[in-house]
Amino acid sequence: MRLLILYYSQFGHIHRMAEAEAQGARSVPGAEVVIRRVPETLPADVLEKTGAVEFQKEFSKIPICTPREMTEFDAIIFGTPTRFGNMCGQMRQFFDATGGIWKAGALVGKVGSVFTSSGTQHGGQESTILSVHTTLLHHGMIIAGLPYAFAEQTRTDQVMGCSPYGASTIAGNDGKRWPTEQELAGARYQGRYVAEIATKLVRK
């Protein structure tokens, strides 16, 4: 079973969650896990002004994915930051280039899942994940979330991301809050959960 984790990260929060997703997926016997990025669309001067360049050095060596490459996997977990309650423009542009594989039905029956980050606790995490689900459903993918079997998401004693829609983290208004151990645990759970489902489907 081959699983792809495909993400966009501007300041590193989604990158760290992607690594946790991969860790969880790799815990499933027989799972081959690959991490890829979608292309950057912001000009270099904009990235410089936002301070993103310093953070992107950490994951700049992750290869860029092509739409066609997605067809080589049995499951895909997508990671995107929120942008006004929606997926980021980089991920949207990547999806908009998948018309050819959509026409061929190349993603039909593959497992799809989503994780995200936002600046605030109620920054549109669930709507962002749902915005990606719409595209995955048009591609005929089988949607997997983060079930309540991951009980940490029911905690009320601390500020925390994660919902039944998928793992998530809160970056804070200044971007200085990094994924907590509980949020990373949610990502690991999601990665393992998706890998287990995909493995069962492949075996059939």
VEXDREN-2710 file (C-alpha; in Angstrom, 1 decimal):
% VEXDREN-2710
k/r/px/py/pz
1/MET/0.0/0.0/0.0
2/ARG/1.4/3.4/-1.1
3/LEU/0.3/6.5/0.7
4/LEU/1.1/10.1/-0.3
5/ILE/1.1/13.1/2.1
6/LEU/0.7/16.2/0.0
7/TYR/0.8/19.6/1.6
8/TYR/1.5/23.3/1.4
9/SER/3.2/25.1/4.4
10/GLN/4.2/28.7/4.5
11/PHE/5.5/29.0/8.1
12/GLY/6.1/25.3/9.0
13/HIS/3.1/24.4/11.0
14/ILE/1.6/22.2/8.3
15/HIS/5.0/20.7/7.6
16/ARG/5.3/19.5/11.2
17/MET/1.9/18.0/11.1
18/ALA/2.7/16.3/7.9
19/GLU/5.7/14.7/9.5
20/ALA/3.4/13.4/12.3
21/GLU/0.9/12.1/9.7
22/ALA/3.8/10.2/8.0
23/GLN/4.9/8.8/11.3
24/GLY/1.5/7.4/12.0
25/ALA/1.1/6.0/8.5
26/ARG/4.5/4.3/8.6
27/SER/3.4/2.4/11.8
28/VAL/1.1/0.3/9.6
29/PRO/2.9/-2.9/8.3
30/GLY/3.5/-2.8/4.6
31/ALA/2.8/0.9/4.2
32/GLU/5.1/2.9/1.9
33/VAL/4.8/6.6/2.8
34/VAL/5.9/9.5/0.6
35/ILE/5.8/13.2/1.4
36/ARG/5.5/15.8/-1.3
37/ARG/4.7/19.6/-1.6
38/VAL/2.5/21.5/-4.0
39/PRO/4.2/24.3/-5.9
40/GLU/4.6/27.7/-4.4
41/THR/2.7/30.5/-6.1
42/LEU/3.8/33.5/-4.1
43/PRO/6.6/35.7/-5.5
44/ALA/10.0/35.5/-3.7
45/ASP/9.7/39.1/-2.5
46/VAL/6.3/38.4/-0.9
47/LEU/7.7/35.4/0.9
48/GLU/10.6/37.5/2.1
49/LYS/8.4/40.3/3.4
50/THR/6.2/37.9/5.3
51/GLY/9.2/36.2/6.9
52/ALA/8.4/32.8/5.4
53/VAL/11.7/32.2/3.7
54/GLU/13.4/31.4/7.0
55/PHE/10.9/28.8/7.9
56/GLN/10.8/27.3/4.4
57/LYS/14.4/26.4/4.5
58/GLU/13.3/23.5/6.8
59/PHE/11.2/21.8/4.1
60/SER/12.6/23.2/0.9
61/LYS/14.1/19.9/0.0
62/ILE/10.8/18.1/-0.1
63/PRO/10.1/17.3/-3.8
64/ILE/7.3/19.1/-5.6
65/CYS/4.4/16.8/-6.6
66/THR/2.7/16.7/-10.0
67/PRO/-1.0/15.9/-10.4
68/ARG/-0.1/12.8/-12.4
69/GLU/2.1/11.5/-9.5
70/MET/-1.0/11.3/-7.3
71/THR/-2.3/8.4/-9.4
72/GLU/0.5/6.2/-8.2
73/PHE/-0.8/6.0/-4.6
74/ASP/-3.6/4.2/-2.9
75/ALA/-4.3/6.9/-0.4
76/ILE/-3.5/10.6/-0.2
77/ILE/-3.6/12.9/2.9
78/PHE/-3.7/16.6/2.1
79/GLY/-2.4/19.3/4.3
80/THR/-3.4/23.0/3.9
81/PRO/-3.5/26.1/6.1
82/THR/-6.8/28.0/6.3
83/ARG/-7.3/31.0/4.2
84/PHE/-10.6/32.7/5.2
85/GLY/-12.1/29.4/6.0
86/ASN/-11.0/27.8/2.8
87/MET/-8.0/25.9/1.5
88/CYS/-4.9/28.0/0.6
89/GLY/-4.5/29.3/-3.0
90/GLN/-1.5/27.1/-3.6
91/MET/-3.6/24.0/-3.0
92/ARG/-6.5/25.3/-4.9
93/GLN/-4.3/26.0/-7.9
94/PHE/-2.8/22.5/-7.7
95/PHE/-6.3/21.0/-7.7
96/ASP/-7.4/23.1/-10.6
97/ALA/-4.6/21.4/-12.7
98/THR/-6.1/17.9/-12.1
99/GLY/-8.7/18.0/-14.8
100/GLY/-6.9/15.3/-16.8
101/ILE/-6.7/12.8/-14.0
102/TRP/-10.3/13.6/-13.1
103/LYS/-11.5/12.9/-16.6
104/ALA/-9.6/9.6/-16.5
105/GLY/-11.1/8.7/-13.1
106/ALA/-7.6/8.1/-11.9
107/LEU/-8.3/8.8/-8.2
108/VAL/-11.6/7.0/-8.0
109/GLY/-11.7/4.6/-5.0
110/LYS/-8.6/6.0/-3.4
111/VAL/-8.7/7.1/0.2
112/GLY/-8.5/10.8/0.8
113/SER/-8.1/12.7/4.1
114/VAL/-7.2/16.3/5.1
115/PHE/-5.5/18.2/8.0
116/THR/-5.1/21.9/8.5
117/SER/-3.9/24.8/10.6
118/SER/-5.3/28.2/11.4
119/GLY/-4.2/31.3/13.3
120/THR/-7.0/31.2/15.8
121/GLN/-9.0/28.6/17.7
122/HIS/-12.1/29.2/15.5
123/GLY/-10.3/30.2/12.4
124/GLY/-12.2/28.1/9.9
125/GLN/-10.5/24.7/10.4
126/GLU/-13.5/22.6/9.8
127/SER/-14.7/24.6/6.8
128/THR/-11.3/24.4/5.3
129/ILE/-11.2/20.6/5.6
130/LEU/-14.7/20.5/4.1
131/SER/-13.6/22.7/1.2
132/VAL/-11.0/20.1/0.3
133/HIS/-13.5/17.2/0.8
134/THR/-15.7/18.7/-2.0
135/THR/-12.9/18.4/-4.5
136/LEU/-12.0/14.9/-3.3
137/LEU/-15.6/13.8/-3.7
138/HIS/-15.6/15.1/-7.3
139/HIS/-12.5/12.9/-7.9
140/GLY/-14.4/9.9/-6.5
141/MET/-12.2/9.5/-3.5
142/ILE/-13.3/7.8/-0.2
143/ILE/-13.2/10.3/2.6
144/ALA/-11.6/9.5/5.9
145/GLY/-11.5/11.9/8.9
146/LEU/-10.3/11.7/12.5
147/PRO/-12.8/9.6/14.4
148/TYR/-13.7/10.2/18.0
149/ALA/-11.8/7.0/18.8
150/PHE/-9.0/9.6/19.1
151/ALA/-10.4/10.8/22.4
152/GLU/-8.0/13.7/22.9
153/GLN/-10.1/15.8/20.6
154/THR/-12.9/15.9/23.2
155/ARG/-10.7/17.7/25.8
156/THR/-11.9/21.0/27.1
157/ASP/-9.1/21.8/29.6
158/GLN/-6.8/23.4/27.0
159/VAL/-6.8/25.2/23.6
160/MET/-6.5/22.4/21.0
161/GLY/-7.0/21.7/17.4
162/CYS/-8.4/18.4/15.9
163/SER/-12.0/17.5/15.1
164/PRO/-13.8/14.5/13.5
165/TYR/-13.1/16.2/10.1
166/GLY/-9.3/15.9/10.5
167/ALA/-6.3/16.7/12.6
168/SER/-5.4/20.4/13.0
169/THR/-3.3/22.9/14.9
170/ILE/-3.5/26.5/15.9
171/ALA/-0.6/28.7/14.9
172/GLY/-1.6/31.8/16.9
173/ASN/-2.0/35.3/15.6
174/ASP/1.8/35.7/15.5
175/GLY/2.5/32.2/14.2
176/LYS/4.6/31.4/17.2
177/ARG/2.4/28.6/18.6
178/TRP/3.6/25.2/17.3
179/PRO/1.7/22.0/17.2
180/THR/1.2/20.5/20.7
181/GLU/1.9/16.9/21.5
182/GLN/-1.9/16.3/21.6
183/GLU/-2.3/17.8/18.1
184/LEU/0.7/15.8/16.7
185/ALA/-0.9/12.7/18.3
186/GLY/-4.1/13.5/16.3
187/ALA/-2.0/13.7/13.1
188/ARG/-0.3/10.4/13.9
189/TYR/-3.7/8.8/14.6
190/GLN/-5.1/10.1/11.3
191/GLY/-2.1/8.9/9.4
192/ARG/-2.4/5.4/10.9
193/TYR/-6.2/5.4/10.4
194/VAL/-5.9/6.3/6.7
195/ALA/-3.2/3.8/6.1
196/GLU/-5.2/1.0/7.8
197/ILE/-8.2/1.7/5.7
198/ALA/-6.2/1.8/2.5
199/THR/-4.4/-1.4/3.3
200/LYS/-7.7/-3.2/3.8
201/LEU/-9.0/-1.9/0.4
202/VAL/-5.8/-2.9/-1.4
203/ARG/-6.0/-6.4/0.0
204/LYS/-9.5/-6.9/-1.3
END
